[in-house]
Amino acid sequence: MVSQEQRRRQLAREKFLRQQQRRTEARRKSRVRNSVVASVLGVILVGSLALYTTGTLKQDDDKTNANAEVTPSPSAPSKAPDPCEKPAEGKVASKTWKKEPAISIDKSAEYTLTLDTTCGAIDVALKASAAPHTVNSFDFLANKGYFDHSTCHRLTTNGIYVLQCGDPTGTGTGGPGYTIPDENLKDKSLKDNIYPAGTVAMANTGQKDSGGSQFFLVYEDSQLPPSYTPFGTLSDAGMKVMRKIAEAGESTGAGDGAPNATVVIDKATVTKS
């Protein structure tokens, strides 16, 4: 007999997966639509400049929006008390790259990701040997200031329990312009499709090897398919910060939306021990 709680969790997971599929299809349609518009504009341009040498109108294959999200969150304004501080002054990154950076980290060394947020410092012990592409990408992006001043745009409090960050646009659709391969999907910490509290993992579009810069921090055990690269573990102090953010709730009241807490990464750094 399936309990009401088990049924509720199952429905929440199914809703979550449907949202992923809709987002992936929407991005595909958007690329097709943009391609058609570009083609029409190209015809108009050629027709009006027939006396000049014609050229080719090129468009990147949407790599600047390489996605690493579970799903974007609603952006309704926060009405709940905000337990966090005012963000530091500064602008979010806008630069993107066409290719994944070459691996330059020491796979045998220990690395720590520190997120200095408006809600407190969150330290993450990184798994360099198990997820070298992911850790190397974080080291590269952190050194470029990519995460600085970015907002953690999504908090889920029903079915799964995660805070999602890593998108400078704050929309859930941004990325560094490149994607990285899935890694460490058979990590010993993942049992019965449970991502345990304290796990830090890559978000993605639902497609294989589609991770970019977005990631999520798990503050309670969450049942998810093992398709999100687990690449780090939160410290005890980091978990305390996560609980504060979670207790403030999210803006929609439906269990999935922008956090009521103003969670901004003032500075992200990766250090080698």
ZADO-1210 file (C-alpha; in nm, 4 decimals, padded with zeros to 6 digits):
<atoms>
<atom x="00.0000" y="00.0000" z="00.0000" code="MET" pos="1"/>
<atom x="00.1415" y="00.3381" z="-00.1005" code="VAL" pos="2"/>
<atom x="00.1127" y="00.5967" z="00.1774" code="SER" pos="3"/>
<atom x="-00.0211" y="00.9474" z="00.1183" code="GLN" pos="4"/>
<atom x="00.3259" y="01.0902" z="00.1809" code="GLU" pos="5"/>
<atom x="00.4829" y="00.8544" z="-00.0744" code="GLN" pos="6"/>
<atom x="00.2116" y="00.9450" z="-00.3254" code="ARG" pos="7"/>
<atom x="00.2685" y="01.3178" z="-00.2618" code="ARG" pos="8"/>
<atom x="00.6419" y="01.2796" z="-00.3215" code="ARG" pos="9"/>
<atom x="00.5785" y="01.0764" z="-00.6371" code="GLN" pos="10"/>
<atom x="00.3458" y="01.3467" z="-00.7751" code="LEU" pos="11"/>
<atom x="00.5991" y="01.6168" z="-00.6923" code="ALA" pos="12"/>
<atom x="00.8747" y="01.4277" z="-00.8767" code="ARG" pos="13"/>
<atom x="00.6501" y="01.3729" z="-01.1777" code="GLU" pos="14"/>
<atom x="00.5641" y="01.7434" z="-01.1864" code="LYS" pos="15"/>
<atom x="00.9329" y="01.8268" z="-01.1604" code="PHE" pos="16"/>
<atom x="01.0220" y="01.6030" z="-01.4573" code="LEU" pos="17"/>
<atom x="00.7350" y="01.7431" z="-01.6659" code="ARG" pos="18"/>
<atom x="00.8677" y="02.0935" z="-01.6029" code="GLN" pos="19"/>
<atom x="01.2086" y="01.9866" z="-01.7310" code="GLN" pos="20"/>
<atom x="01.0587" y="01.8455" z="-02.0490" code="GLN" pos="21"/>
<atom x="00.8558" y="02.1608" z="-02.1127" code="ARG" pos="22"/>
<atom x="01.1608" y="02.3823" z="-02.0655" code="ARG" pos="23"/>
<atom x="01.3696" y="02.1699" z="-02.3039" code="THR" pos="24"/>
<atom x="01.0947" y="02.1797" z="-02.5699" code="GLU" pos="25"/>
<atom x="01.0498" y="02.5569" z="-02.5244" code="ALA" pos="26"/>
<atom x="01.4216" y="02.6153" z="-02.5783" code="ARG" pos="27"/>
<atom x="01.4139" y="02.3996" z="-02.8932" code="ARG" pos="28"/>
<atom x="01.1176" y="02.5940" z="-03.0342" code="LYS" pos="29"/>
<atom x="01.2871" y="02.9228" z="-02.9460" code="SER" pos="30"/>
<atom x="01.5998" y="02.8252" z="-03.1408" code="ARG" pos="31"/>
<atom x="01.3887" y="02.7267" z="-03.4415" code="VAL" pos="32"/>
<atom x="01.1916" y="03.0520" z="-03.4246" code="ARG" pos="33"/>
<atom x="01.5082" y="03.2616" z="-03.3996" code="ASN" pos="34"/>
<atom x="01.6561" y="03.0792" z="-03.6958" code="SER" pos="35"/>
<atom x="01.3462" y="03.1543" z="-03.9073" code="VAL" pos="36"/>
<atom x="01.3511" y="03.5218" z="-03.8086" code="VAL" pos="37"/>
<atom x="01.7213" y="03.5453" z="-03.8924" code="ALA" pos="38"/>
<atom x="01.6585" y="03.3885" z="-04.2319" code="SER" pos="39"/>
<atom x="01.3771" y="03.6332" z="-04.3118" code="VAL" pos="40"/>
<atom x="01.5911" y="03.9293" z="-04.2092" code="LEU" pos="41"/>
<atom x="01.8724" y="03.7946" z="-04.4237" code="GLY" pos="42"/>
<atom x="01.6448" y="03.7820" z="-04.7295" code="VAL" pos="43"/>
<atom x="01.5264" y="04.1385" z="-04.6699" code="ILE" pos="44"/>
<atom x="01.8819" y="04.2589" z="-04.6278" code="LEU" pos="45"/>
<atom x="02.0016" y="04.0904" z="-04.9465" code="VAL" pos="46"/>
<atom x="01.7064" y="04.2264" z="-05.1438" code="GLY" pos="47"/>
<atom x="01.7572" y="04.5848" z="-05.0314" code="SER" pos="48"/>
<atom x="02.1329" y="04.5771" z="-05.0864" code="LEU" pos="49"/>
<atom x="02.1423" y="04.3959" z="-05.4172" code="ALA" pos="50"/>
<atom x="02.4141" y="04.6264" z="-05.5534" code="LEU" pos="51"/>
<atom x="02.6553" y="04.5195" z="-05.2798" code="TYR" pos="52"/>
<atom x="02.8406" y="04.1957" z="-05.2290" code="THR" pos="53"/>
<atom x="02.6257" y="03.9657" z="-05.0190" code="THR" pos="54"/>
<atom x="02.7544" y="03.7858" z="-04.7123" code="GLY" pos="55"/>
<atom x="02.6403" y="03.5119" z="-04.4728" code="THR" pos="56"/>
<atom x="02.4452" y="03.5884" z="-04.1568" code="LEU" pos="57"/>
<atom x="02.5731" y="03.3546" z="-03.8861" code="LYS" pos="58"/>
<atom x="02.4228" y="03.2797" z="-03.5477" code="GLN" pos="59"/>
<atom x="02.5747" y="03.0775" z="-03.2653" code="ASP" pos="60"/>
<atom x="02.3795" y="02.7666" z="-03.1716" code="ASP" pos="61"/>
<atom x="02.2576" y="02.9273" z="-02.8492" code="ASP" pos="62"/>
<atom x="02.5741" y="02.8278" z="-02.6605" code="LYS" pos="63"/>
<atom x="02.5650" y="03.1525" z="-02.4660" code="THR" pos="64"/>
<atom x="02.2546" y="03.0154" z="-02.3025" code="ASN" pos="65"/>
<atom x="02.3968" y="02.6684" z="-02.2336" code="ALA" pos="66"/>
<atom x="02.1622" y="02.5587" z="-01.9590" code="ASN" pos="67"/>
<atom x="02.2420" y="02.3913" z="-01.6249" code="ALA" pos="68"/>
<atom x="01.9228" y="02.4086" z="-01.4446" code="GLU" pos="69"/>
<atom x="01.6645" y="02.1788" z="-01.3045" code="VAL" pos="70"/>
<atom x="01.3963" y="02.4374" z="-01.3965" code="THR" pos="71"/>
<atom x="01.3753" y="02.8170" z="-01.3710" code="PRO" pos="72"/>
<atom x="01.1832" y="02.9656" z="-01.0812" code="SER" pos="73"/>
<atom x="00.9024" y="03.2201" z="-01.0716" code="PRO" pos="74"/>
<atom x="01.0205" y="03.5714" z="-00.9979" code="SER" pos="75"/>
<atom x="00.7328" y="03.6962" z="-00.7839" code="ALA" pos="76"/>
<atom x="00.8397" y="03.9608" z="-00.5310" code="PRO" pos="77"/>
<atom x="00.9277" y="03.8477" z="-00.1806" code="SER" pos="78"/>
<atom x="00.6798" y="03.9334" z="00.0953" code="LYS" pos="79"/>
<atom x="00.8230" y="03.7260" z="00.3801" code="ALA" pos="80"/>
<atom x="01.0825" y="03.8556" z="00.6268" code="PRO" pos="81"/>
<atom x="01.4311" y="03.8477" z="00.4797" code="ASP" pos="82"/>
<atom x="01.6914" y="03.6911" z="00.7141" code="PRO" pos="83"/>
<atom x="01.9874" y="03.7854" z="00.4945" code="CYS" pos="84"/>
<atom x="02.2059" y="04.0931" z="00.4494" code="GLU" pos="85"/>
<atom x="02.2176" y="04.3474" z="00.1696" code="LYS" pos="86"/>
<atom x="02.4264" y="04.2299" z="-00.1296" code="PRO" pos="87"/>
<atom x="02.7690" y="04.3769" z="-00.1914" code="ALA" pos="88"/>
<atom x="02.7925" y="04.6312" z="-00.4714" code="GLU" pos="89"/>
<atom x="02.8934" y="04.4961" z="-00.8084" code="GLY" pos="90"/>
<atom x="02.7679" y="04.3684" z="-01.1415" code="LYS" pos="91"/>
<atom x="02.7034" y="04.0117" z="-01.2462" code="VAL" pos="92"/>
<atom x="02.9151" y="03.8523" z="-01.5177" code="ALA" pos="93"/>
<atom x="02.8117" y="03.8680" z="-01.8810" code="SER" pos="94"/>
<atom x="03.1053" y="03.6963" z="-02.0518" code="LYS" pos="95"/>
<atom x="03.0671" y="03.3482" z="-02.1981" code="THR" pos="96"/>
<atom x="03.3061" y="03.0995" z="-02.3558" code="TRP" pos="97"/>
<atom x="03.2662" y="02.8701" z="-02.6544" code="LYS" pos="98"/>
<atom x="03.4615" y="02.5749" z="-02.5174" code="LYS" pos="99"/>
<atom x="03.5027" y="02.3986" z="-02.1864" code="GLU" pos="100"/>
<atom x="03.8361" y="02.5037" z="-02.0305" code="PRO" pos="101"/>
<atom x="04.1210" y="02.2562" z="-02.0476" code="ALA" pos="102"/>
<atom x="04.1654" y="02.0644" z="-01.7232" code="ILE" pos="103"/>
<atom x="04.4314" y="02.2332" z="-01.5127" code="SER" pos="104"/>
<atom x="04.3417" y="02.1161" z="-01.1614" code="ILE" pos="105"/>
<atom x="04.5352" y="01.8503" z="-00.9712" code="ASP" pos="106"/>
<atom x="04.2933" y="01.5571" z="-00.9610" code="LYS" pos="107"/>
<atom x="04.4667" y="01.4122" z="-00.6553" code="SER" pos="108"/>
<atom x="04.4443" y="01.7338" z="-00.4513" code="ALA" pos="109"/>
<atom x="04.1681" y="01.8573" z="-00.2210" code="GLU" pos="110"/>
<atom x="03.9725" y="02.1657" z="-00.3244" code="TYR" pos="111"/>
<atom x="03.7162" y="02.3779" z="-00.1416" code="THR" pos="112"/>
<atom x="03.4525" y="02.6003" z="-00.2973" code="LEU" pos="113"/>
<atom x="03.3600" y="02.8931" z="-00.0724" code="THR" pos="114"/>
<atom x="03.0438" y="03.0880" z="-00.1458" code="LEU" pos="115"/>
<atom x="03.0427" y="03.4127" z="00.0495" code="ASP" pos="116"/>
<atom x="02.6709" y="03.4849" z="00.0408" code="THR" pos="117"/>
<atom x="02.4449" y="03.7485" z="00.1885" code="THR" pos="118"/>
<atom x="02.3145" y="03.4769" z="00.4217" code="CYS" pos="119"/>
<atom x="02.6547" y="03.3537" z="00.5390" code="GLY" pos="120"/>
<atom x="02.9562" y="03.1614" z="00.4133" code="ALA" pos="121"/>
<atom x="02.8897" y="02.8238" z="00.2518" code="ILE" pos="122"/>
<atom x="03.1901" y="02.5913" z="00.2191" code="ASP" pos="123"/>
<atom x="03.1808" y="02.2945" z="-00.0158" code="VAL" pos="124"/>
<atom x="03.4402" y="02.0142" z="-00.0158" code="ALA" pos="125"/>
<atom x="03.4871" y="01.9365" z="-00.3859" code="LEU" pos="126"/>
<atom x="03.5346" y="01.5887" z="-00.5352" code="LYS" pos="127"/>
<atom x="03.8180" y="01.6601" z="-00.7777" code="ALA" pos="128"/>
<atom x="03.9130" y="01.2996" z="-00.8469" code="SER" pos="129"/>
<atom x="03.5540" y="01.1820" z="-00.9031" code="ALA" pos="130"/>
<atom x="03.4323" y="01.4858" z="-01.1000" code="ALA" pos="131"/>
<atom x="03.7403" y="01.6535" z="-01.2527" code="PRO" pos="132"/>
<atom x="03.5592" y="01.8287" z="-01.5396" code="HIS" pos="133"/>
<atom x="03.3053" y="01.9780" z="-01.3019" code="THR" pos="134"/>
<atom x="03.5561" y="02.0898" z="-01.0392" code="VAL" pos="135"/>
<atom x="03.7880" y="02.2272" z="-01.3067" code="ASN" pos="136"/>
<atom x="03.5016" y="02.4281" z="-01.4556" code="SER" pos="137"/>
<atom x="03.4125" y="02.5726" z="-01.1153" code="PHE" pos="138"/>
<atom x="03.7755" y="02.6650" z="-01.0556" code="ASP" pos="139"/>
<atom x="03.7880" y="02.8381" z="-01.3957" code="PHE" pos="140"/>
<atom x="03.4583" y="03.0250" z="-01.3544" code="LEU" pos="141"/>
<atom x="03.5285" y="03.1295" z="-00.9951" code="ALA" pos="142"/>
<atom x="03.8668" y="03.2713" z="-01.0970" code="ASN" pos="143"/>
<atom x="03.6895" y="03.4704" z="-01.3696" code="LYS" pos="144"/>
<atom x="03.4419" y="03.6144" z="-01.1163" code="GLY" pos="145"/>
<atom x="03.1568" y="03.4466" z="-01.3012" code="TYR" pos="146"/>
<atom x="02.9506" y="03.3651" z="-00.9912" code="PHE" pos="147"/>
<atom x="03.0132" y="03.6944" z="-00.8110" code="ASP" pos="148"/>
<atom x="02.6985" y="03.9012" z="-00.7420" code="HIS" pos="149"/>
<atom x="02.4726" y="03.6302" z="-00.8859" code="SER" pos="150"/>
<atom x="02.1426" y="03.5363" z="-00.7240" code="THR" pos="151"/>
<atom x="02.0381" y="03.1910" z="-00.6115" code="CYS" pos="152"/>
<atom x="01.7137" y="03.1986" z="-00.8025" code="HIS" pos="153"/>
<atom x="01.5172" y="02.8906" z="-00.6975" code="ARG" pos="154"/>
<atom x="01.4195" y="02.7202" z="-00.3718" code="LEU" pos="155"/>
<atom x="01.2097" y="02.4033" z="-00.3561" code="THR" pos="156"/>
<atom x="01.0393" y="02.3055" z="-00.0326" code="THR" pos="157"/>
<atom x="00.8085" y="02.0295" z="-00.1500" code="ASN" pos="158"/>
<atom x="00.9018" y="01.6890" z="-00.2944" code="GLY" pos="159"/>
<atom x="01.2665" y="01.7845" z="-00.3347" code="ILE" pos="160"/>
<atom x="01.4582" y="02.0198" z="-00.1081" code="TYR" pos="161"/>
<atom x="01.7204" y="02.2210" z="-00.2914" code="VAL" pos="162"/>
<atom x="01.8522" y="02.5719" z="-00.3459" code="LEU" pos="163"/>
<atom x="01.9580" y="02.6398" z="-00.7042" code="GLN" pos="164"/>
<atom x="02.2329" y="02.8863" z="-00.7944" code="CYS" pos="165"/>
<atom x="02.4939" y="02.9567" z="-01.0623" code="GLY" pos="166"/>
<atom x="02.2974" y="03.1568" z="-01.3203" code="ASP" pos="167"/>
<atom x="02.4135" y="03.5205" z="-01.3506" code="PRO" pos="168"/>
<atom x="02.0883" y="03.6059" z="-01.5334" code="THR" pos="169"/>
<atom x="01.8803" y="03.4855" z="-01.2384" code="GLY" pos="170"/>
<atom x="01.6258" y="03.3325" z="-01.4781" code="THR" pos="171"/>
<atom x="01.7223" y="02.9670" z="-01.4737" code="GLY" pos="172"/>
<atom x="01.8213" y="02.9756" z="-01.8419" code="THR" pos="173"/>
<atom x="02.1739" y="03.1206" z="-01.8244" code="GLY" pos="174"/>
<atom x="02.5046" y="02.9424" z="-01.8621" code="GLY" pos="175"/>
<atom x="02.8743" y="02.9906" z="-01.9407" code="PRO" pos="176"/>
<atom x="02.8386" y="02.9177" z="-02.3131" code="GLY" pos="177"/>
<atom x="02.9776" y="02.5640" z="-02.2899" code="TYR" pos="178"/>
<atom x="02.8625" y="02.2379" z="-02.1384" code="THR" pos="179"/>
<atom x="03.0481" y="01.9757" z="-01.9376" code="ILE" pos="180"/>
<atom x="03.0047" y="01.5967" z="-01.9236" code="PRO" pos="181"/>
<atom x="02.8079" y="01.4169" z="-01.6567" code="ASP" pos="182"/>
<atom x="03.0344" y="01.2632" z="-01.3913" code="GLU" pos="183"/>
<atom x="03.0250" y="01.0569" z="-01.0739" code="ASN" pos="184"/>
<atom x="02.6663" y="00.9379" z="-01.1259" code="LEU" pos="185"/>
<atom x="02.7428" y="00.6181" z="-00.9344" code="LYS" pos="186"/>
<atom x="02.8742" y="00.7984" z="-00.6284" code="ASP" pos="187"/>
<atom x="02.8444" y="00.5780" z="-00.3218" code="LYS" pos="188"/>
<atom x="02.6465" y="00.8517" z="-00.1442" code="SER" pos="189"/>
<atom x="02.3559" y="00.8097" z="-00.3893" code="LEU" pos="190"/>
<atom x="02.1406" y="00.5222" z="-00.2666" code="LYS" pos="191"/>
<atom x="01.7866" y="00.4388" z="-00.3797" code="ASP" pos="192"/>
<atom x="01.7870" y="00.7519" z="-00.5986" code="ASN" pos="193"/>
<atom x="01.8284" y="00.9724" z="-00.2928" code="ILE" pos="194"/>
<atom x="02.0540" y="01.2779" z="-00.3010" code="TYR" pos="195"/>
<atom x="02.1301" y="01.3110" z="00.0711" code="PRO" pos="196"/>
<atom x="02.1251" y="01.6379" z="00.2623" code="ALA" pos="197"/>
<atom x="02.4560" y="01.8188" z="00.2169" code="GLY" pos="198"/>
<atom x="02.5033" y="01.7102" z="-00.1450" code="THR" pos="199"/>
<atom x="02.6026" y="01.9718" z="-00.4038" code="VAL" pos="200"/>
<atom x="02.5252" y="01.8662" z="-00.7602" code="ALA" pos="201"/>
<atom x="02.5060" y="02.0037" z="-01.1124" code="MET" pos="202"/>
<atom x="02.1729" y="02.1016" z="-01.2610" code="ALA" pos="203"/>
<atom x="02.1063" y="02.0285" z="-01.6279" code="ASN" pos="204"/>
<atom x="01.8429" y="02.0419" z="-01.9027" code="THR" pos="205"/>
<atom x="01.7430" y="01.6804" z="-01.8655" code="GLY" pos="206"/>
<atom x="01.9681" y="01.5839" z="-02.1549" code="GLN" pos="207"/>
<atom x="02.2944" y="01.3935" z="-02.1220" code="LYS" pos="208"/>
<atom x="02.6113" y="01.6029" z="-02.0701" code="ASP" pos="209"/>
<atom x="02.4185" y="01.9318" z="-02.0584" code="SER" pos="210"/>
<atom x="02.5608" y="02.0777" z="-01.7359" code="GLY" pos="211"/>
<atom x="02.6920" y="02.4334" z="-01.7470" code="GLY" pos="212"/>
<atom x="02.7266" y="02.6604" z="-01.4446" code="SER" pos="213"/>
<atom x="02.4029" y="02.6064" z="-01.2527" code="GLN" pos="214"/>
<atom x="02.4102" y="02.3833" z="-00.9480" code="PHE" pos="215"/>
<atom x="02.1926" y="02.2940" z="-00.6512" code="PHE" pos="216"/>
<atom x="02.2545" y="02.2477" z="-00.2811" code="LEU" pos="217"/>
<atom x="02.0475" y="01.9821" z="-00.1043" code="VAL" pos="218"/>
<atom x="01.9304" y="02.0741" z="00.2468" code="TYR" pos="219"/>
<atom x="01.7102" y="01.7657" z="00.3059" code="GLU" pos="220"/>
<atom x="01.7255" y="01.4184" z="00.1536" code="ASP" pos="221"/>
<atom x="01.5707" y="01.4460" z="-00.1927" code="SER" pos="222"/>
<atom x="01.4617" y="01.1686" z="-00.4280" code="GLN" pos="223"/>
<atom x="01.5862" y="01.2376" z="-00.7803" code="LEU" pos="224"/>
<atom x="01.7028" y="01.0232" z="-01.0711" code="PRO" pos="225"/>
<atom x="02.0825" y="00.9769" z="-01.0561" code="PRO" pos="226"/>
<atom x="02.1486" y="01.2041" z="-01.3554" code="SER" pos="227"/>
<atom x="02.2845" y="01.5118" z="-01.1769" code="TYR" pos="228"/>
<atom x="02.6601" y="01.5142" z="-01.1181" code="THR" pos="229"/>
<atom x="02.7340" y="01.5137" z="-00.7419" code="PRO" pos="230"/>
<atom x="03.0582" y="01.7062" z="-00.7072" code="PHE" pos="231"/>
<atom x="03.0732" y="01.8361" z="-00.3522" code="GLY" pos="232"/>
<atom x="02.9590" y="01.8154" z="00.0095" code="THR" pos="233"/>
<atom x="02.8434" y="02.1006" z="00.2315" code="LEU" pos="234"/>
<atom x="03.0206" y="02.1746" z="00.5585" code="SER" pos="235"/>
<atom x="02.8236" y="02.1784" z="00.8845" code="ASP" pos="236"/>
<atom x="02.8372" y="02.5588" z="00.8846" code="ALA" pos="237"/>
<atom x="02.7135" y="02.5604" z="00.5261" code="GLY" pos="238"/>
<atom x="02.4192" y="02.3389" z="00.6218" code="MET" pos="239"/>
<atom x="02.3303" y="02.5845" z="00.8981" code="LYS" pos="240"/>
<atom x="02.3139" y="02.8648" z="00.6405" code="VAL" pos="241"/>
<atom x="02.1026" y="02.6452" z="00.4142" code="MET" pos="242"/>
<atom x="01.8534" y="02.5780" z="00.6926" code="ARG" pos="243"/>
<atom x="01.8163" y="02.9515" z="00.7521" code="LYS" pos="244"/>
<atom x="01.7423" y="03.0063" z="00.3835" code="ILE" pos="245"/>
<atom x="01.4966" y="02.7154" z="00.3724" code="ALA" pos="246"/>
<atom x="01.3108" y="02.8281" z="00.6830" code="GLU" pos="247"/>
<atom x="01.2390" y="03.1631" z="00.5179" code="ALA" pos="248"/>
<atom x="01.0457" y="02.9768" z="00.2481" code="GLY" pos="249"/>
<atom x="00.9835" y="03.0621" z="-00.1155" code="GLU" pos="250"/>
<atom x="00.7782" y="03.3323" z="-00.2805" code="SER" pos="251"/>
<atom x="00.4947" y="03.1371" z="-00.4424" code="THR" pos="252"/>
<atom x="00.3736" y="02.9417" z="-00.1412" code="GLY" pos="253"/>
<atom x="00.3470" y="02.6364" z="-00.3673" code="ALA" pos="254"/>
<atom x="00.6810" y="02.4842" z="-00.2714" code="GLY" pos="255"/>
<atom x="00.8837" y="02.5954" z="-00.5730" code="ASP" pos="256"/>
<atom x="00.9865" y="02.9537" z="-00.6411" code="GLY" pos="257"/>
<atom x="01.2314" y="03.2321" z="-00.5715" code="ALA" pos="258"/>
<atom x="01.3589" y="03.2180" z="-00.2119" code="PRO" pos="259"/>
<atom x="01.2137" y="03.4730" z="00.0273" code="ASN" pos="260"/>
<atom x="01.5693" y="03.5207" z="00.1546" code="ALA" pos="261"/>
<atom x="01.7848" y="03.7437" z="-00.0650" code="THR" pos="262"/>
<atom x="02.0487" y="03.4827" z="-00.1457" code="VAL" pos="263"/>
<atom x="02.3268" y="03.6487" z="-00.3429" code="VAL" pos="264"/>
<atom x="02.6763" y="03.5095" z="-00.3922" code="ILE" pos="265"/>
<atom x="02.8928" y="03.8139" z="-00.3202" code="ASP" pos="266"/>
<atom x="03.2093" y="03.6177" z="-00.3973" code="LYS" pos="267"/>
<atom x="03.2940" y="03.2612" z="-00.5005" code="ALA" pos="268"/>
<atom x="03.6431" y="03.1187" z="-00.4594" code="THR" pos="269"/>
<atom x="03.8019" y="02.7790" z="-00.5121" code="VAL" pos="270"/>
<atom x="04.1080" y="02.7003" z="-00.3021" code="THR" pos="271"/>
<atom x="04.3496" y="02.4090" z="-00.3117" code="LYS" pos="272"/>
<atom x="04.4505" y="02.2481" z="00.0155" code="SER" pos="273"/>
</atoms>
